Amino acid sequence: MSSLAIHRHQIILVPESTRVIIRPFIPSCPQRLASIIGRALALSDTEVESELAAVHADFDERHLDIEPVLMSHFEKVQAAVFTQRPLTRSRQLLIGALFSGEYALEAAALFNPSIVPHPDQSDVPPGALRFIMSLRATGEGHISSIEFRDGIISPHGEIELAPVSRFVSLPEVLPNPSYRHQPFLIKLHEMGFSNECTASVMDSLATEFTRSDLSFRVATFRRENLSPTHETQLTLECIQWLADSNYELRFSSKLALSERILFPVSNNESNGIEDARFVRFVDDDGTVTYCATYTAYNGREILPQLIETRDFLHFRVLTLNGSAVQNKGMALFPRRIQGRYAMLSRQDDENLFVMFSDNPHYWSDPHLILRPAETWESVKIGNCGSPIETEAGWLVITHGVGPMRKYCIGAVLLDLEDPTRVIGRLRVPLLCPVGVEREGYVPNVVYSCGSLIHNGQLILPYAMSDKATAIVSLPIADLIAVLTESEE
């Protein structure tokens, strides 16, 4: 391990099974659905009130407001309610409860963190920094979601996390999100749907259009083509899938940051939103957008996607396009380089690449910049988050996999103007799993999805064996000195 002076902060974020959301619990079998509804309809009004009161007694203290969620779940099964008689609100809520269940978001793990400056630095002491940390939370069925924490780094480098709320809330999924025409069309063509149906639906849509605009065009096409071919039917289904995969979310501003949860919405991420790498991206005009690449997983296939937000209240989730959008570990640079966006990637699951684009949603032509060199990284290498700009170059925290699938954290330095050129590289790991860090869901792993520099210190949160999260810091000048010496 590196001889650099590494300070281990006395902060361990462990999974907490009491943080739960309410999810739909609806059987796929129509007969079972009807049987459950039938039993609820057979209850008297008095029995309904008594059973609903029991639900409130058991669950009210575990959630901020249970009734809107229960009502939304009732609405999901309302079409199967086989009676014309109006139902009382209490009976609707009880039916909603019958098709609901709690899910412990982080019961299994709380890991793979990234860290960025908070967009709100008001009332922060001089020399201090408020930050946001994202975390991958994993629960039953190994379904992953994104949680958040916030805190303060003092002028002297001490780190204090804000209290974590007992409650968690899912965002509102906006019913009429907007889409950008060019990326949407490019993705359809990439998927092999470059045909008359695609042109008919897409050509009359504006540069930016809404879901209702798209639905109107699809409905118009269906009316004009009453006997669609198999290819046409597949194209319309793909348009629907793509629209579902690009969505917008909104949280109430009344929610604390730790109460906001990004849980899978679309089918392509039904088994998890994995390893979000957040970065504070500053465009050439000074506009700040917080972006995160993540891996969508549906239980069979992975798909890199992008999250955009400016305030951690309103989020856009977007598919990425281009031949280089594959495998895991894409990480966006925090600014353009010579007018172009830049991204780290690992197309071949072994080496580290960099690629450039005029469009942050379209990526191709990766350039190989780093291969495994040392034994501790000889199986494969990758990044541990977006590059960090320093006067000496782009600092990239890396991970390497070696014998016995042991993950260690390293670092490389890339040229500021030409990130395809490696200036320096650690020959020994910066951080290796030791002691209790070796024990967890996936043993012998230290891993990060993003770090930052403040007051001359590299603040590096990292996961311990896919179980919990810790934080270390070290002088950035010392690390840069070792990196630049390594290539002399």
Secondary structure, 3 states (H helix, E strand, C coil): CCCCCCEEEEEEECCCCCCEEEEECCCCCHHHHHHHHHHHHHCCHHHHHHHHHHHHHHHHHHCCCCHHHHHHHHHHHHHHCCCCCCCCHHHHHHHHHHCEEEEECCCCEEEEEEEEECCCCCCCCCCCEEEEEEEEEECHHHCEEEEEEEEEECCCCCEEECCCCCCCECCEECCCCEEEHHHHHHHHHHCCCCCHHHHHHHCCCCCEEEHHHHHHHHHHHHHHCCCCCHHHHHHHHHHHHHHHHCEEEECCCCCCHHHECECCCCHHHCCEEEEEEEEEEECCCCCEEEEEEEEEECCCCEEEEEEEECCCCEEEEEECECCCCCCCCCEECCCCECCEEEEEECCCCCCEEEEEECCCCECCCCEEEECCCCHHHCCEEEECCCCEEECCEEEEEEEEECHHHCEEEEEEEECCCCCCCEEEECCCCCECCCHHHHCCCCCCEEECCCCEEECCEEEEEEEECCCEEEEEEEEHHHHHHHHHHHCC
